[in-house]
Amino acid sequence: MKSDKKKVIILLFVAAFIAVVPLFALKGAEFGGSDDAGSVMISKIEGKEYQPWFTPVLETFIDGELPGEVESLLFCVQTGIGVGIIAYNLGRLRERKRLLAAAEAANDAD
């Protein structure tokens, strides 16, 4: 059991290290979104300005661009749903392991 805790702690430190290193290693770098990077790359490849071929559904409904706060809210909701799905599945796996261990212990007792 202690070995598992050590692994988790080490992995958490590694994840934090991976998240923090780019902030210090790339001083002055501009961290833009993938949409912007894709548009720039397409413009470089084709040699002309990129024209989007699709208008987002919500922007079509409101007949304009979504405010940044709304985009952030939608991103947070999407993140929350994803975290909920992952947490649910991890909980199921843990419960399954506990039930299998209990059933195995009951079989050994018989």
C-alpha positions in Angstrom: 0.0 0.0 0.0 2.8 2.4 0.8 4.3 1.7 -2.6 1.1 2.9 -4.3 1.1 6.1 -2.2 4.7 6.8 -3.2 3.9 6.2 -6.8 1.0 8.7 -6.7 3.0 11.3 -4.9 5.9 11.0 -7.4 3.5 11.1 -10.4 1.8 14.3 -8.9 5.2 15.9 -8.6 6.1 14.9 -12.2 2.8 16.3 -13.5 3.3 19.6 -11.6 6.8 19.8 -13.0 5.6 19.2 -16.5 3.0 21.9 -16.1 5.4 24.5 -14.6 8.5 24.1 -16.7 7.2 25.7 -19.9 6.3 28.9 -18.0 10.0 29.4 -16.9 11.7 27.8 -19.9 9.9 29.8 -22.5 10.1 33.3 -21.0 8.4 35.9 -23.2 6.6 33.2 -25.3 3.1 33.8 -26.4 0.7 31.0 -25.3 -2.1 31.2 -27.9 -4.9 28.8 -28.6 -4.7 26.0 -31.1 -7.3 27.7 -33.4 -5.0 30.7 -33.8 -2.0 28.5 -34.5 -3.9 26.5 -37.1 -5.1 29.6 -38.9 -1.5 31.0 -39.0 -0.1 27.7 -40.3 -2.8 27.4 -43.0 -2.1 31.0 -44.1 1.6 30.1 -44.4 1.0 27.0 -46.4 -1.6 28.4 -48.8 0.1 31.8 -49.1 -3.2 33.7 -48.6 -5.4 34.8 -45.7 -7.3 31.9 -44.1 -11.1 32.2 -44.4 -13.1 30.1 -42.0 -15.6 27.8 -43.7 -17.8 27.3 -40.7 -19.5 29.7 -38.3 -20.0 28.4 -34.7 -23.7 27.6 -34.0 -24.0 29.9 -31.0 -22.5 32.8 -32.9 -25.0 32.2 -35.6 -27.9 32.4 -33.1 -26.8 35.6 -31.5 -25.7 37.1 -34.8 -22.2 38.1 -33.5 -19.2 36.9 -31.7 -19.4 35.3 -28.2 -17.9 37.4 -25.4 -14.8 35.9 -23.9 -16.5 35.3 -20.6 -19.1 33.1 -22.3 -16.4 31.1 -24.1 -14.6 30.7 -20.8 -17.8 29.5 -19.1 -18.5 27.0 -21.8 -14.9 25.7 -21.6 -15.3 25.3 -17.8 -18.6 23.5 -18.2 -17.0 21.1 -20.7 -14.1 20.6 -18.4 -16.4 19.9 -15.5 -18.3 17.3 -17.5 -15.1 15.6 -18.5 -13.8 15.5 -14.9 -17.1 14.1 -13.7 -17.0 11.3 -16.2 -13.4 10.5 -15.3 -14.1 10.6 -11.6 -17.2 8.4 -12.0 -15.2 5.8 -13.9 -12.4 5.8 -11.4 -14.9 5.4 -8.6 -16.5 2.5 -10.4 -13.1 0.8 -10.9 -12.2 1.3 -7.2 -15.6 -0.1 -6.0 -15.3 -3.0 -8.4 -11.8 -3.8 -7.0 -13.2 -3.6 -3.4 -16.1 -5.9 -4.2 -13.8 -8.4 -5.9 -11.5 -8.4 -2.9 -14.5 -8.9 -0.6 -15.8 -11.8 -2.7 -12.4 -13.3 -2.8 -12.0 -13.1 1.0 -15.5 -14.7 1.4 -14.5 -17.5 -0.9 -11.3 -18.1 1.0 -13.2 -18.2 4.3 -15.4 -21.0 2.9 
